[in-house]
């Protein structure tokens, strides 16, 4: 008899984004429309722009790219009566190690993204949208462009959309593989043909919603964030907010509403992308959806819950709610939603060395703490792993991390420091053992000096 296939969702939890991802042909507009596709857009163009933003406010939607900033605040911040053109920029530069949720959205449900883009452009009074795609994402870019072409053919893009007097165009722009361009100001610089390096932040410079691409008002949102706008318009913001954490009237900064896409990877039986309700115990994701540890004879050791840029957590945190506030309370961050699981065979210093190499390679070099600090993290990790470590190396690593954190021009410096700081909190002994082994291997024995006879 055929074995029952494991479920790709938790029983009783809604699937707002992944409900139809495995439907054959769902990436085509005809199939998408059979399942209610573009109904949210048809509804949106009959509404006042402020009413759409209010629905997003009621939903409690926060940015799904990592920062978790309330989406409606960004949208509300864009000037309403300026003559300058407004722009929507989609951050599809998904370069965070351990994260692949946006890739699956663009591959399997591209019209969800396209529809969300059109609705958002209508709400913020933008006529142009740029989807900035990671350079390595050739197939997702192709699927997204195909969906855009189909939307033009159906009259959902172009001039006078659905007779509402609203014009909108969407462009796919390929990045060149720089992780740094996941930072919104570096992304905008790259989009304009400049080097992909971060800009000044407030108060030294205006927010992107005031002066973004081409010095015009710009909203930058993540792929998952914009795709979520579609189900919010379909079911209503208040209904969407019934799922997740926090009271109905809770501040969006203190709760996590709706669902979240999670990329589960590492030493688990069923790695993949899953949609879970915010606040789901992390244990249920790993041992329920993920099927538990990959090797039954190996125990869980630690996890990195939000992509490689956040602090690791250990077994005592398995029951932490997978939410912004839940993981913050546990001592880490939800980040981009990349949940990486490691068993007892993992060497923590070796993993941190791998991450340090990544961040040193991806540093744009603009600021000294990140440019120099990430290279020193690499050198010391390599020395420890090569057997040349010294006892003081452990504290030097921490000192370097503390001098990078909060002192770099953009969050890449924090991303390089936080994993190591978390590793030191729970696995400092592994570093100390490497340093001890290095000292033992390098110890020299000299014959005692003989006093000369007088």
LONUVEX-100923 format. One line per 4 residues: for each residue z, x, y of N, C-alpha, C. Coordinates in steps of 0.05 Angstrom, whole numbers. Layout:
N
Z:X:Y:Z:X:Y:Z:X:Y  ...
//
This chain:
454
0:17:-24:0:0:0:0:18:25  -14:9:46:-15:25:71:13:25:84  20:49:95:46:51:108:44:39:136  66:28:145:66:16:172:65:38:193
47:34:213:44:54:234:68:52:253  79:75:261:102:75:280:93:62:307  111:47:319:105:35:345:104:55:367  86:50:386:83:68:409:100:58:433
117:39:428:134:29:449:161:20:436  181:15:453:207:6:444:207:-24:444  215:-36:422:215:-65:418:229:-78:442  216:-99:453:228:-114:475:223:-103:503
210:-79:504:204:-68:530:175:-73:538  171:-81:563:143:-87:572:126:-62:574  100:-65:572:81:-44:575:63:-51:598  70:-43:622:54:-50:645:28:-33:648
30:-8:639:7:10:642:-8:16:616  7:17:594:-5:24:569:-10:1:550  -7:-24:560:-9:-47:543:-36:-48:528  -58:-40:541:-84:-42:529:-98:-15:525
-83:7:526:-96:33:526:-111:38:500  -103:25:478:-117:30:452:-138:9:446  -143:-9:465:-164:-29:461:-191:-15:463  -208:-19:444:-235:-6:444:-251:-14:468
-261:5:483:-278:0:506:-263:-7:531  -236:-3:532:-220:-11:555:-227:6:580  -240:29:576:-248:45:599:-273:34:612  -286:14:599:-309:0:611:-300:-24:627
-314:-29:649:-305:-50:667:-307:-78:655  -326:-83:638:-328:-110:625:-304:-116:608  -296:-96:592:-272:-100:575:-247:-102:592  -246:-85:612:-222:-85:630:-219:-112:644
-241:-124:652:-240:-150:666:-233:-173:646  -240:-170:621:-232:-190:601:-202:-192:599  -188:-170:604:-159:-170:603:-145:-172:630  -160:-185:649:-148:-189:675:-153:-168:696
-170:-149:689:-176:-128:708:-188:-137:734  -179:-126:756:-187:-132:783:-178:-159:794  -161:-173:778:-148:-198:788:-129:-191:810  -115:-168:807:-96:-160:828:-110:-154:854
-134:-142:853:-149:-137:877:-158:-163:890  -167:-182:874:-176:-208:884:-153:-222:898  -129:-218:888:-105:-230:901:-98:-215:926  -100:-188:925:-92:-172:948:-108:-177:973
-135:-181:970:-151:-184:994:-147:-211:1008  -132:-229:995:-125:-255:1007:-98:-253:1021  -84:-231:1018:-58:-227:1030:-59:-210:1055  -38:-213:1071:-34:-196:1094:-26:-168:1084
-35:-147:1098:-28:-120:1089:2:-115:1087  16:-125:1106:45:-122:1106:58:-136:1082  46:-158:1074:57:-173:1051:53:-157:1025  31:-142:1023:27:-125:1000:48:-103:999
53:-90:1023:73:-69:1024:100:-80:1018  105:-105:1026:131:-117:1019:135:-122:989  113:-129:975:115:-132:946:122:-105:933  110:-83:943:116:-57:933:145:-50:939
155:-58:963:183:-53:970:201:-69:951  195:-94:945:212:-110:927:212:-98:899  190:-85:891:188:-74:864:207:-50:860  214:-37:882:231:-13:880:215:11:870
189:10:872:172:32:862:177:58:877  182:79:861:186:106:872:164:124:861  158:145:876:137:163:868:141:174:840  120:172:824:121:180:796:112:209:791
107:223:812:97:251:809:119:271:806  143:265:815:165:284:813:187:280:833  180:274:858:200:273:879:215:246:879  202:225:870:216:199:868:220:186:895
203:192:915:207:180:941:197:151:941  212:133:954:203:105:954:175:101:965  158:88:950:130:86:958:126:70:983  140:49:986:136:31:1010:142:46:1036
160:65:1035:167:79:1060:143:96:1069  130:109:1050:106:124:1057:85:105:1069  80:83:1056:60:64:1065:66:53:1092  92:47:1096:100:35:1122:98:55:1145
99:81:1138:99:102:1158:72:107:1171  51:97:1159:25:102:1169:19:84:1193  9:95:1216:4:79:1240:-15:55:1234  -9:33:1246:-25:9:1241:-47:4:1261
-44:15:1285:-63:8:1306:-78:32:1318  -78:54:1303:-92:78:1313:-122:75:1307  -138:87:1325:-167:87:1321:-176:107:1301  -159:128:1296:-166:148:1277:-169:136:1248
-187:147:1233:-190:138:1205:-165:144:1189  -158:127:1170:-135:131:1152:-147:139:1125  -131:156:1110:-140:165:1084:-119:161:1063  -128:155:1039:-111:156:1015:-120:179:998
-101:196:990:-106:218:973:-90:215:947  -103:216:925:-90:214:899:-85:241:887  -60:247:881:-54:273:869:-57:271:838  -81:279:829:-86:280:800:-87:309:791
-74:326:806:-73:355:799:-49:359:781  -50:348:757:-28:348:739:-26:375:725  -11:394:737:-10:421:726:17:428:715  37:410:716:64:416:707:64:420:677
73:443:667:75:447:638:92:425:625  82:414:603:96:393:589:90:365:598  70:362:617:63:335:627:34:329:624  27:306:612:-1:299:608:-5:269:611
13:255:624:11:225:626:-12:216:643  -17:230:666:-39:222:683:-66:226:670  -68:247:654:-93:252:639:-99:228:621  -79:217:608:-84:194:590:-91:170:606
-79:166:629:-86:143:646:-115:145:654  -124:168:663:-151:171:672:-171:170:649  -164:179:626:-182:178:603:-185:150:591  -162:136:588:-162:111:573:-161:86:591
-149:88:615:-147:65:632:-156:72:661  -180:83:664:-188:92:691:-190:70:711  -197:46:703:-200:24:722:-173:15:733  -152:20:719:-125:14:729:-120:32:754
-128:57:752:-126:75:775:-144:67:798  -169:61:791:-189:53:812:-180:28:827  -171:8:812:-162:-17:824:-138:-12:842  -120:4:832:-96:11:848:-104:25:874
-124:43:873:-133:57:896:-144:37:917  -160:18:908:-173:-1:927:-151:-18:940  -132:-28:924:-110:-44:935:-94:-28:956  -88:-3:949:-73:13:967:-88:19:993
-114:25:991:-130:29:1015:-130:4:1033  -132:-19:1021:-131:-44:1036:-104:-47:1050  -82:-40:1036:-55:-43:1047:-49:-24:1070  -60:0:1069:-54:20:1089:-77:23:1109
-97:5:1107:-120:4:1125:-136:30:1124  -140:40:1100:-157:64:1096:-184:56:1085  -205:69:1093:-231:64:1083:-241:85:1064  -226:106:1061:-235:128:1043:-211:137:1026
-217:142:1001:-197:152:982:-209:176:967  -192:197:965:-200:221:951:-182:225:927  -193:226:903:-178:232:879:-181:261:873  -160:277:878:-160:306:874:-151:311:845
-171:320:828:-166:323:800:-163:352:792  -144:357:775:-139:385:765:-165:397:754  -170:422:761:-196:434:754:-202:434:724  -181:435:707:-185:435:678:-190:407:667
-187:386:683:-189:359:673:-218:349:675  -236:361:661:-265:354:662:-270:325:652  -259:319:629:-263:293:617:-250:270:633  -225:273:641:-213:253:658:-228:248:684
-238:269:696:-254:267:720:-280:251:715  -292:257:692:-317:243:685:-312:213:680  -290:207:666:-283:179:661:-277:164:687  -262:177:705:-255:165:730:-280:160:747
-298:179:748:-323:176:764:-339:153:752  -340:151:726:-355:129:713:-343:102:720  -316:101:721:-303:76:729:-309:69:758  -310:89:775:-316:85:803:-345:74:806
-364:86:792:-391:77:792:-393:47:783  -379:40:763:-379:13:753:-367:-6:774  -346:3:788:-334:-14:808:-353:-19:831  -368:2:839:-389:-2:859:-409:-23:850
-418:-21:825:-438:-40:815:-428:-68:815  -402:-72:812:-391:-99:811:-383:-109:839  -386:-93:859:-379:-101:886:-350:-97:894  -335:-83:877:-307:-78:883:-303:-53:901
-325:-38:905:-325:-16:924:-350:-18:941  -348:-5:965:-371:-6:983:-365:-22:1008  -385:-38:1017:-382:-53:1041:-373:-82:1035  -357:-93:1053:-349:-121:1052:-340:-130:1024
-320:-116:1014:-310:-121:986:-300:-149:983  -310:-164:964:-303:-191:958:-304:-209:982  -321:-203:1001:-325:-219:1025:-301:-218:1044  -284:-199:1041:-260:-197:1057:-263:-181:1082
-288:-170:1087:-293:-154:1110:-280:-126:1108  -275:-118:1084:-261:-93:1079:-280:-73:1065  -282:-49:1077:-299:-28:1065:-282:-7:1053  -291:4:1030:-275:25:1017:-294:42:999
-290:68:1001:-304:87:984:-284:106:971  -290:113:946:-273:131:931:-289:155:922  -277:179:925:-291:204:918:-273:219:899  -285:231:879:-271:249:860:-275:278:869
-254:292:874:-255:320:882:-242:338:862  -256:357:851:-245:375:831:-230:398:843  -206:403:834:-191:427:842:-202:451:828  -189:474:832:-198:499:820:-178:511:801
-158:495:792:-139:504:772:-113:515:784  -109:512:810:-84:523:822:-61:503:819  -39:512:806:-15:495:803:-4:489:831  -6:507:849:5:504:876:-6:479:890
-31:471:883:-43:448:896:-32:422:887  -12:422:869:2:398:863:21:390:885  28:410:903:44:405:926:26:391:947  35:369:959:17:352:974:4:365:998
18:383:1012:5:395:1035:-15:417:1027  -9:431:1005:-28:450:994:-53:435:983  -49:412:971:-71:396:961:-89:388:984  -77:379:1006:-93:371:1029:-109:395:1041
-96:418:1041:-110:442:1051:-134:448:1033  -131:447:1007:-152:452:988:-175:431:992  -167:406:995:-186:384:998:-204:389:1022  -193:401:1043:-208:406:1068:-224:432:1067
-223:446:1044:-238:470:1041:-223:495:1049  -197:493:1055:-181:516:1062:-168:527:1037  -153:549:1039:-138:560:1017:-116:540:1009  -112:537:983:-92:518:973:-63:528:977
-54:528:1002:-27:538:1009:-12:516:1024  14:515:1021:29:494:1034:31:497:1064  34:474:1078:36:474:1107:66:472:1115  70:474:1141:97:470:1152:105:441:1146
131:437:1143:143:410:1139:158:401:1164  164:375:1166:180:366:1188:207:380:1188  220:386:1211:211:379:1238:191:398:1250  183:419:1236:164:438:1247:136:427:1249
130:406:1235:103:394:1235:106:364:1228  87:348:1237:88:319:1231:84:314:1201  93:290:1192:88:282:1165:59:276:1160  50:278:1135:22:272:1129:13:244:1138
32:225:1137:24:198:1146:17:197:1175  24:217:1190:17:219:1219:-7:238:1222  -5:261:1209:-26:281:1211:-30:295:1184  -49:284:1169:-54:295:1142:-81:308:1140
-99:298:1123:-126:311:1121:-141:306:1147  -154:327:1156:-169:326:1181:-153:314:1205  -127:321:1204:-108:313:1225:-106:283:1229  -112:268:1208:-112:239:1209:-90:228:1191
-80:204:1196:-59:192:1179:-68:191:1150  -50:201:1132:-57:204:1104:-33:197:1086  -38:181:1066:-18:175:1046:-26:190:1021  -7:206:1010:-12:221:985:6:209:963
-6:199:942:9:188:920:-1:198:893  16:197:873:9:206:846:-7:185:831  -22:193:811:-38:175:795:-22:152:783  0:158:770:17:137:758:28:117:779
35:128:802:46:111:823:26:90:832  1:99:836:-20:81:846:-28:61:824  -30:70:799:-36:52:777:-16:30:775  10:36:781:31:17:778:29:-6:799
15:-1:820:11:-21:841:-2:-46:829  -20:-42:810:-35:-65:798:-17:-85:784  0:-76:765:18:-96:753:39:-107:772  46:-92:793:65:-103:813:52:-126:827
27:-124:834:13:-146:848:9:-169:828  4:-163:803:-1:-184:783:24:-201:777  47:-188:773:71:-202:765:90:-208:789  86:-193:811:104:-196:834:125:-174:834
131:-165:858:150:-143:861:177:-149:850  187:-173:855:214:-181:845:215:-182:815  194:-191:802:194:-192:773:193:-164:761  177:-147:773:176:-119:764:203:-106:766
217:-112:787:243:-99:792:265:-108:773  260:-129:757:280:-138:738:284:-118:716  264:-100:712:267:-79:692:276:-53:705  292:-38:691:302:-13:702:331:-14:708
340:2:727:369:4:733:375:-5:761  400:-11:766:409:-18:793:408:-48:798  424:-57:817:425:-85:826:399:-92:841  393:-118:842:368:-126:856:367:-116:885
390:-115:898:390:-107:927:398:-78:930  397:-62:909:405:-34:911:385:-18:927  394:3:940:377:21:955:357:34:935  332:36:943:312:49:925:319:78:919
336:90:935:344:118:931:365:121:909  377:98:901:400:100:883:394:86:856  370:77:852:363:63:827:335:70:818  328:61:794:302:67:782:291:41:770
271:30:784:260:4:776:235:7:759  230:-13:742:205:-14:727:204:4:703  180:13:697:175:31:674:166:58:683  167:77:664:159:105:670:143:115:646
122:129:652:107:143:631:120:170:625  124:175:600:137:200:591:118:215:572  115:241:577:101:258:558:122:272:541  123:264:515:143:275:497:129:298:481
141:322:482:128:344:468:150:362:456  141:383:442:159:402:430:164:397:401  189:402:392:196:400:364:204:371:356  184:353:358:188:325:350:166:317:331
170:297:315:150:288:295:126:274:308  131:259:330:110:244:342:108:249:372  97:272:379:93:278:408:72:259:419  73:255:445:52:237:457:62:226:483
46:208:494:52:195:519:63:167:513  85:160:524:98:134:520:106:121:546  107:95:546:117:80:569:144:68:562  164:75:578:191:65:573:203:52:598
221:34:594:235:22:617:255:42:627  256:45:654:274:64:666:303:57:657  318:78:650:345:75:641:348:75:611  326:76:597:327:79:568:342:104:560
361:103:541:375:128:533:355:149:523  358:173:532:340:194:524:338:198:494  361:193:481:361:194:451:341:176:439  338:151:450:319:132:439:290:141:441
284:157:462:257:167:465:252:189:444  271:207:441:267:230:423:268:222:394  289:206:387:293:200:358:282:173:350  274:157:370:261:131:364:231:134:366
221:135:390:192:138:394:181:164:382  196:186:386:187:212:376:192:217:347  208:200:334:213:203:305:232:225:298  246:236:318:266:256:312:255:284:310
271:303:301:263:331:301:240:336:281  222:354:289:199:360:273:205:369:245  225:387:243:234:397:217:262:386:211  264:372:190:289:358:184:313:377:180
307:402:172:329:421:168:336:436:193  324:429:215:330:443:241:343:423:260  364:433:274:379:415:292:368:417:320  373:395:334:366:394:363:383:415:377
370:430:396:384:451:411:386:443:440  364:437:453:364:430:481:338:416:488  337:405:512:313:392:522:309:398:552  284:398:560:278:399:589:266:372:595
280:355:611:273:327:612:251:319:631  244:336:651:225:327:671:203:346:677  192:359:657:172:380:662:186:407:664  172:428:663:184:455:662:199:463:686
197:448:708:210:456:733:239:447:737  251:435:717:278:425:720:297:439:701  323:435:705:343:448:689:345:435:661  350:451:641:352:441:614:378:427:609
378:409:590:402:395:582:407:399:552  431:394:543:438:399:515:446:373:501  457:376:476:462:353:459:480:332:472  499:341:488:518:322:500:504:303:520
480:310:527:465:294:547:444:275:534  444:274:508:423:257:495:425:228:502  449:218:508:452:190:515:450:185:545  442:205:560:438:201:589:415:182:593
417:163:612:395:144:617:371:160:628  348:154:618:324:167:628:315:153:654  327:162:676:322:151:702:327:172:723  320:166:748:325:186:769:354:193:771
370:172:774:399:177:778:413:186:753  404:176:730:416:183:704:414:213:698  390:224:702:386:252:696:397:270:717  398:260:742:411:275:763:441:278:758
453:257:749:482:258:742:487:277:719  468:279:701:471:297:678:467:326:685  456:331:709:453:358:718:424:368:719  405:349:716:377:357:717:362:337:734
336:334:729:319:315:744:299:302:726  290:278:734:269:264:719:242:278:723  238:288:747:213:303:753:188:288:747  170:301:733:144:289:727:143:273:702
166:272:687:167:256:663:158:271:638  158:298:639:151:314:616:176:321:600  181:307:578:206:311:562:200:330:539  209:355:542:204:376:522:229:381:505
226:380:479:248:382:460:246:407:444  269:421:440:270:446:426:292:447:405  285:458:382:305:460:360:319:487:361  336:491:341:353:515:340:338:541:335
313:540:329:298:564:325:288:577:352  292:562:374:281:571:400:299:592:412  287:613:421:301:634:438:299:625:467  322:619:479:322:610:507:310:632:525
319:657:523:308:678:541:277:681:538  267:678:513:238:680:509:223:657:522  235:633:521:222:610:534:223:614:564  245:623:575:247:627:604:228:649:613
224:669:596:205:690:603:177:678:605  170:661:586:143:648:587:140:632:613  161:617:620:159:601:645:158:619:669  173:640:669:173:659:692:145:671:696
131:678:675:104:688:677:86:667:689  90:642:681:73:620:692:77:617:723  102:616:732:107:612:760:100:636:777  103:660:766:94:684:781:64:684:784
50:676:763:21:675:764:11:653:784  26:631:786:17:608:802:27:610:831  45:628:837:55:630:865:32:637:883  30:623:906:7:628:924:12:653:940
37:663:941:43:688:955:48:685:984  50:661:994:54:657:1023:81:666:1032  102:660:1016:129:667:1026:142:688:1008  159:704:1020:170:728:1007:189:720:984
207:701:987:226:695:965:211:688:939  190:672:941:175:663:917:157:686:907  142:698:925:123:719:917:137:742:903  159:752:915:173:775:904:192:767:882
206:744:887:227:736:868:216:729:841  193:714:840:182:707:814:173:731:798  163:751:812:155:776:797:179:791:787  201:791:801:225:804:791:236:789:767
234:763:767:243:747:744:227:755:719  201:759:723:184:768:700:192:795:690  196:814:709:202:842:701:228:843:686  249:829:695:275:831:682:274:817:655
261:794:653:258:781:627:243:799:607  221:810:616:206:828:599:222:852:589  238:863:607:255:886:600:276:878:579  288:855:583:308:845:563:295:841:536
272:828:535:259:822:510:248:846:496  242:867:512:231:891:500:252:910:490  278:902:494:299:919:484:310:939:503  302:936:529:311:955:549:331:943:568
344:921:560:362:907:578:387:922:584  400:914:606:426:925:614:445:902:620  471:906:618:490:884:622:487:872:650  481:888:670:479:877:697:454:859:701
435:861:682:411:845:685:416:815:686  436:806:672:442:777:670:450:767:698  468:781:711:476:773:738:454:777:758  438:797:754:416:802:773:396:778:771
390:769:747:373:745:744:383:722:760  409:716:757:421:694:771:420:698:801  425:722:810:425:729:839:397:724:850  376:732:835:349:728:844:343:698:846
351:683:826:347:654:826:360:641:850  385:649:856:399:638:879:387:645:905  372:668:906:359:676:931:331:664:934  320:653:912:295:639:914:300:609:920
319:597:906:325:569:909:331:561:938  316:541:948:320:531:975:310:550:997  298:572:991:289:591:1011:259:595:1011  245:582:993:216:585:992:203:564:1009
177:568:1015:163:551:1033:157:524:1021  156:523:994:150:498:980:167:497:955  167:475:940:184:472:916:178:491:893  156:506:894:150:524:872:172:544:867
185:553:888:207:572:885:230:559:870  237:535:877:258:520:863:250:517:834  225:510:829:216:506:802:218:531:785  215:554:796:218:579:782:248:585:776
265:577:794:294:584:792:310:565:775  304:539:777:321:519:764:323:522:734  300:525:720:303:528:690:321:551:682  319:573:696:336:596:689:365:591:695
370:578:718:398:571:724:410:553:703  394:533:694:403:516:673:408:530:647  390:549:641:392:565:616:418:582:616  424:593:639:448:609:642:474:593:638
472:568:647:496:551:645:504:546:616  485:542:598:491:535:571:485:557:550  468:576:558:460:596:538:462:625:549  481:629:567:484:656:578:489:677:556
502:668:535:509:687:513:483:698:500  461:683:500:437:694:489:426:717:506  428:714:532:420:736:550:438:760:547  464:755:545:483:777:542:479:792:516
472:778:495:466:791:470:441:809:472  421:799:485:397:816:489:404:841:505  421:838:526:429:861:542:445:880:525  463:870:508:479:887:491:462:902:471
442:888:460:424:902:441:408:924:455  400:918:479:386:938:495:402:963:500  427:959:507:445:982:512:449:998:487  453:984:464:457:998:439:433:1014:431
409:1004:436:385:1018:428:379:1042:446  388:1040:471:382:1061:490:405:1081:494  427:1077:479:450:1095:482:442:1123:472  450:1143:487:444:1171:479:470:1185:473
470:1202:452:494:1217:445:489:1247:452  507:1258:467:504:1285:476:527:1302:464  521:1327:457:542:1345:447:561:1352:471  587:1353:466:605:1359:487:600:1387:498
604:1390:524:601:1416:537:623:1435:527  615:1459:522:634:1480:514:642:1496:539  668:1500:542:677:1516:564:670:1545:559  659:1558:579:653:1586:576:678:1603:574
677:1622:555:701:1640:553:702:1659:577  725:1664:587:729:1682:609:737:1709:599
//
